[in-house]
Amino acid sequence: MGNLRRRWLAAGCCAWLWGGAAGAQVGPIAPDGTLPEPSRIQTTGDTIQIDGGTRSGGNLFHSFERFSVPEGMTAWFNTGAEVQNAITRVTGGQGSEILGTLRANGSTNLFLLNPNGILFGPNAQLQLGGAFWASTAEGLVFGDGVTFDAGRSGGPPLLSSQVPLGLQLGQQPAPIRLLGSLVVAPTQRLSLVGGAIDLAGGRAVAPQGQIDLISAAGGTVRWQTNGPIGLGTAQRSGVINLDQQAAIDASGPGGGLLNLQAGQVAILNGSTVTALTQGEINGRGIAIGANQVVVAGIDPTGQQPSAIVTDTSGSGRGGSIVIEANRFNTQGPALLSASTFASGQGGDIDVRATDAITLSGLGLQFVNEVIVGGSLVGQITPEVRIAGLYINTAGLGNGGSIRLNTSNLTVADGAVVFAPTFGAARGGDIIIDAEQMNAASSLISTGNARESTGEGGTLTIRAGSLLVQGGALLVTVNLGNGPGGALTVQVRDGIEIKDAVPLASVASGIFTNTIAGNGRGGAMLIETNTLTVRDGAFIGGQSGANIRIGVFPVGGVPGEITIRAARQINLIGSSGDRLFSSGIATDTFTEYPAGNVLIETPFLRVLDGATLSSSSLGLGQGGDITIKADRMEISGRSADGFRSGLLAVSGRADLPQITATGNSGSLNLQVGDLVIRNQGEIAVNSSLTGDAGSLSITGDRLRLENGNITANTASGRGGNIDVQVNTLQMLSGSSIATNAVRSDGGNIRFQVSSLAALQNSDITANAQAGRGGRVEIQANTVVGTAFRQQLTPQSDITATSGLGANFSGAVQINTQNFNDESGLIDLPEDTLDPTAAIIIGCAADEGNRFVVTGRGGVPAEPDQPASSAGAYWDDVRWLGGNLTGEATGTPDRAIAPNPLDRPVPTAALSEPGSESAPEPVSEPTISEPIIEAQGWVTRANGSIALVANPATPQLGFPLNCRQFRQPH
């Protein structure tokens, strides 16, 4: 802004040096005698009457050596009724000071050309029935190509009877300065064309007419009779400066047309550019073209921000605001508005900036308290428009659109882009196209105000990259009773959403919410290459809300959320004040169900306390979440202990003050490789009276390392967990549970090729005050776990009840280690007498058999040594082939099930798809002793094989069977 002011002073201070010289002349107006019929001057009192001049058709030409109007005086062009245009040039080398009044008869149009500059003083006025043109051009161009030259001329000028259609500008046109008020008759035109144009507190008014401010050089500008001035061959060069509450106004029953073209346009300190539609005629709008456009500041009283406005309060459509520039900036309380307050449709705001659009407002506190807070409690009204771009819809007319198109868009520091509906009409849309977009501490929103019934507008963002940070919000919010608008974000490269702010009402993020009314929320679609949400930022859709100013248990049905990332999605961490977890969520605080979520990406990471969730925090059921991914990782917890998780829950531990009675939603995971580690979790729990949800996992591998999968419930029905993967691995105290407190346990169903549960990893369907649930496992291989009546330090499978054994659930395991026909397995409560099962004596050496009854012999888990302190046991058989006795050639030393434990059909061990008939199990060939497992590997078919250490193929010491003899 300071640069603009300096440029104006540099261009204009020297041009006004004629003031003293003009005052020293005998008369302020003097003809130069160059016309065939010269002008005649007669002064009577305070009136300077101008007669004569040379006619050519409807044009009357005047030529003066000097032309100024002193304050309190009137220069009266006494034209006949047949004169359409009074055309005046000044050739004497001095600028014109119009301190008084310019007057012409009838509807005559008045043209004033002075290449040396024109000043309109504080008391300058117009008394015209026609249009007024003031220009520092070198000549006026007519339709037949003739130019009326305003420079010095040795001979008579060329005259034309044609209509003037253009102005010939020099390389450095002199400035025009307006300090007073120039008003033309309704529907007429007022045009200022030259070098720098300065309105320091000045006003240019053309009710329902047209105003042109053109600062250009080096060519011809042209216009149509009723159209805007086009630059033609001229170039935008100078500055149009509106300061000190300057005003350009073409308002009327039908809003007029405002046209500003310059190198730079500055609208500062309470200055306004307005073309309001106040009746039944459609508005024509505002067009601004410049290399740079700045709208900034407010008047000294703090009441009038700098503004560009085309509102409609009548039945006519409001005009549009169209800005074409290299750079466009708003600062502080400045605003643009194309709102509708009646039955007329609102106009559009269309800003196209090749380099950058930068919107800067009044700070984040203004957004939170005035716009967000005021909207929620119904205090914001359609008249509240400050610090941003607004299309408010307050009547029966539909709202227009806000369109921003640029290479770099920054909406920061409390700036607002807002298009709400306050009534029955449809709200406006917001459409953003940018190569790079940065939203910081700001608000971009369409929506429905409280008690409105109209449809909310849509929010569409298309960008190469998108950064949302510092409490910024991209929202379609429905506070009314009509349907909300959709939110679409399509970003080619990547989206990063970060940095929740401690004082913010809500976290940084992208939302489609329905709050306070019963209107349906809009749907959300996000498509990008990489999506990162971190540091407490958020993507969500809510019915009702929980924000700093309180809980809103009222809202409609929220929209669904669809997110597609071609490369990956990262959800990381929480906010610095630990109030917001990063993530993606749909929540309901009302009787309506939460929205559903669909995630599609090759790689999804949920880390360090972030969550992807759907929550019931009221009467409504939680939403369903579907994830389709090649890989997914859930890991870690936040600094305050909240776990990273994928959740579809009823009630939340971090919101204990909220009573949730709705059922949990469901999770459907179609993931190739799913890893849950470091206290990460997947949960479909209910913490109060609602039912727990259902979890379905299909894919290739599910691995838990100190991770949890739960479908627990307090009082509602237990949840269900259905896992269909090739490999299921549970390590380091992991758990899969459908436990219940005051109701029955849920159900767990595994369909896997291999299940390994090691290091105190448990599978439970327990109930404290109800029946235990059901656990069904269908697997080729089960390693490291066993059914038990209670939890132990080992890896357990339980379906117990706190009410006693009669209320226990059921465990069904279909695997190679058990008879397929056994059905439900009920283990005896007492162990088998070992004296009836162990062969006493052991007279033979290494070729004998040692049989241990139970599930897999001793030790119970492959990673544990034999627990008996007084004995050492090794099953020394080496199974070099499969159980049919055929050599396999595999280098693995696998610990296979003991064929003497139970007969197992050979078909159960066949590769998937094998059609071979079952063969009897033959005694395996004894080759080398089998040793204790030192590790395990995954075979090509997905099964688990326990293997010995290949570096130490021999036992540490030979078997001494005498150790096992009974003493005599």
Secondary structure, DSSP 8 states (H G I E B T S, - for coil): -HHHHHHHHHHHTGGGGHHHHHHTSS-SEEE-S-SSS-EEEEEETTEEEEEE-EEETTEEEEEEEEE-B-TT-EEEE---TT--EEEEEE-SS--EEE-SEEEESTT-EEEEE-TT-EEE-TT-EEE-SS-EEEE--SEEEETTS-EEE-S--SS-----SS-EEEEEE-SS---EEE-SEEE--TT-EEEEEES-EEEES-EEE-TTSEEEEEEEESEEEEE-TTS-EE-TT-EE-SEEEEESS-EEE--EEE--EEEEEEEEEEEETT-EEE--EEEEE---EEEEEEEEEEEE-B-TTSS-B-EEE--B-SSS----EEEEEEEEEEETT-EEE--BSSSS----EEEEEEEEEEEE-S-HHHIIIIIIIHHHTT---TT---SEEE--B-SSS---EEEEEEEEEEEETT-EEEEEE-SSS---EEEEEEEEEEEES-EEEEEE-TT--S----EEEEEEEEEEETT-EEEEEE-SSS----EEEEEEEEEEE----TT-SS-SEEEEEE-SS------EEEEEEEEEEETT-EEEEEESEEETTEEE--------EEEEEEEEEEEE-B-TTSS-B-EEEEEESSSS----EEEEEEEEEEETT-EEEEEE-SSS----EEEEEEEEEEE-B-TTS-B-EEEEEES-TT-TTS---S----EEEEEEEEEEETT-EEE--BSSSS---EEEEESSEEEEES-EEE--BSSS---EEEEEEEEEEEESS-EEE--BSSS---EEEEEEEEEEE-SS-EEE--BSSS---EEEEEEEEEES-EE-SS--SS-EEE--BTT-GGG--EEEEESTTS-GGG-S----SS---GGGTS-S---S-TTS-----SSS-SSSSTTS----TT----------B-TTS-B------B----TTTS---GGGGS-TT--------------S------EEEE-TTS-EEEE--TT--S-SS---GGGGS---
